[in-house]
């Protein structure tokens, strides 16, 4: 059984500052970030009504932020579901392994920046929701 729940997900406000010249956001190097970043990618030009994600990870944790625009993240531990709106580039959502996540309701021009704790590994993805529920119940899928 995997014990990660939606209560392990959390909103993180990133340090930075805003001046009359604009804003600057940094990622903490003091060990307060939930993981060492191993992979960075972003999603953009998502058509209206489309969603992304729709999967869980076995080992990889992720941090999602709206680098531009806004989108919603629906996250699920096979028992409870929660939705958050990400719409500030200095605020993001940490999603630990074992949580199903879907990104949806992208505004025009939205950019979803993703930082991941692991490099890409196709075997780390659970892409079928029924398999995810089995994995949450017995640790196997």
C-alpha positions as CSV (number, residue, x, y, z in Angstrom):
1,X,0.0,0.0,0.0
2,X,1.3,3.5,-0.8
3,X,0.5,6.0,1.9
4,X,0.8,9.3,0.1
5,X,-2.4,11.3,0.4
6,X,-3.5,14.7,-0.9
7,X,-2.6,16.1,2.4
8,X,1.1,15.6,1.4
9,X,0.6,18.0,-1.5
10,X,1.2,21.6,-0.6
11,X,1.3,25.0,-2.0
12,X,4.8,26.6,-1.9
13,X,5.4,30.3,-2.3
14,X,8.8,30.9,-3.9
15,X,11.1,33.7,-2.8
16,X,11.6,36.7,-5.0
17,X,10.7,40.3,-5.2
18,X,8.6,42.7,-7.3
19,X,9.8,46.2,-8.1
20,X,8.5,48.8,-10.5
21,X,10.7,47.1,-13.1
22,X,8.9,43.8,-12.7
23,X,9.2,40.6,-10.8
24,X,11.9,38.0,-10.1
25,X,11.2,34.6,-8.6
26,X,14.0,32.2,-7.4
27,X,14.1,28.6,-6.3
28,X,15.5,28.2,-2.9
29,X,19.0,26.7,-2.6
30,X,18.8,26.3,1.2
31,X,17.3,22.8,1.3
32,X,13.8,24.0,1.9
33,X,12.5,22.9,-1.5
34,X,11.1,19.4,-1.3
35,X,13.6,17.8,-3.7
36,X,16.7,18.3,-5.8
37,X,15.6,19.2,-9.3
38,X,16.6,16.6,-11.9
39,X,14.3,17.6,-14.8
40,X,12.6,20.8,-16.0
41,X,10.0,21.1,-18.7
42,X,7.0,23.2,-19.5
43,X,3.6,22.9,-21.2
44,X,2.3,25.6,-23.4
45,X,-0.2,26.3,-26.3
46,X,-2.7,24.0,-24.7
47,X,-6.0,24.2,-26.6
48,X,-9.1,25.2,-24.9
49,X,-10.8,22.3,-23.2
50,X,-7.7,20.1,-23.3
51,X,-6.0,18.6,-20.3
52,X,-2.5,17.4,-19.5
53,X,-1.0,15.1,-17.0
54,X,-3.7,12.4,-16.3
55,X,-1.2,10.2,-14.5
56,X,0.7,9.4,-11.3
57,X,4.3,8.7,-10.6
58,X,5.8,5.9,-8.5
59,X,9.0,7.6,-7.5
60,X,9.0,11.1,-9.0
61,X,7.8,14.2,-7.2
62,X,6.9,17.3,-9.1
63,X,6.4,21.0,-8.6
64,X,4.0,22.8,-10.9
65,X,3.7,26.6,-11.3
66,X,2.0,28.9,-13.8
67,X,4.9,30.7,-15.4
68,X,2.3,32.6,-17.4
69,X,-1.5,32.7,-17.3
70,X,-3.4,30.2,-15.2
71,X,-4.6,26.6,-15.0
72,X,-6.1,24.2,-12.5
73,X,-4.6,21.1,-11.0
74,X,-6.9,18.3,-10.0
75,X,-5.1,15.9,-7.7
76,X,-6.3,12.7,-6.2
77,X,-5.1,9.9,-3.8
78,X,-7.7,7.4,-4.9
79,X,-9.9,8.4,-1.9
80,X,-10.0,12.2,-1.9
81,X,-9.8,14.8,-4.7
82,X,-8.8,18.4,-4.5
83,X,-8.5,21.2,-7.1
84,X,-6.2,24.3,-6.9
85,X,-5.9,27.2,-9.3
86,X,-2.3,28.2,-10.1
87,X,-2.2,31.7,-11.4
88,X,0.9,33.4,-10.0
89,X,4.5,32.6,-11.2
90,X,5.8,32.7,-7.6
91,X,3.4,30.1,-6.2
92,X,3.3,26.4,-7.1
93,X,2.0,23.0,-6.1
94,X,4.2,20.2,-4.8
95,X,2.9,16.8,-5.8
96,X,4.7,13.9,-4.2
97,X,4.9,10.4,-5.8
98,X,1.7,8.3,-5.6
99,X,-0.7,11.2,-6.4
100,X,-2.8,11.3,-9.6
101,X,-2.7,14.7,-11.2
102,X,-4.5,16.4,-14.1
103,X,-3.8,19.9,-15.4
104,X,-6.9,21.6,-17.0
105,X,-8.7,24.9,-17.6
106,X,-5.6,26.5,-19.2
107,X,-6.1,30.2,-19.9
108,X,-4.9,31.5,-23.3
109,X,-1.2,31.8,-23.3
110,X,-0.7,29.8,-20.1
111,X,2.6,28.2,-19.4
112,X,2.9,25.3,-16.9
113,X,6.5,25.1,-15.6
114,X,7.3,21.6,-14.1
115,X,10.3,20.8,-11.9
116,X,10.8,17.1,-11.3
117,X,12.8,15.1,-8.7
118,X,13.8,12.4,-11.3
119,X,14.7,12.3,-14.9
120,X,12.2,10.9,-17.4
121,X,11.5,7.2,-16.9
122,X,8.4,5.7,-18.7
123,X,8.3,2.9,-16.1
124,X,7.7,5.5,-13.4
125,X,4.3,6.6,-14.9
126,X,0.9,5.1,-14.0
127,X,-1.3,6.2,-16.8
128,X,-4.4,4.1,-16.2
129,X,-6.6,5.3,-13.3
130,X,-7.9,1.8,-12.4
131,X,-4.3,0.6,-12.2
132,X,-3.5,3.6,-10.0
133,X,-6.3,2.6,-7.6
134,X,-4.9,-0.9,-7.4
135,X,-1.4,0.5,-6.8
136,X,-2.7,2.7,-4.0
137,X,-4.4,-0.3,-2.4
138,X,-1.5,-2.8,-2.6
139,X,1.6,-1.1,-3.9
140,X,1.5,-3.1,-7.2
141,X,-0.1,-2.4,-10.5
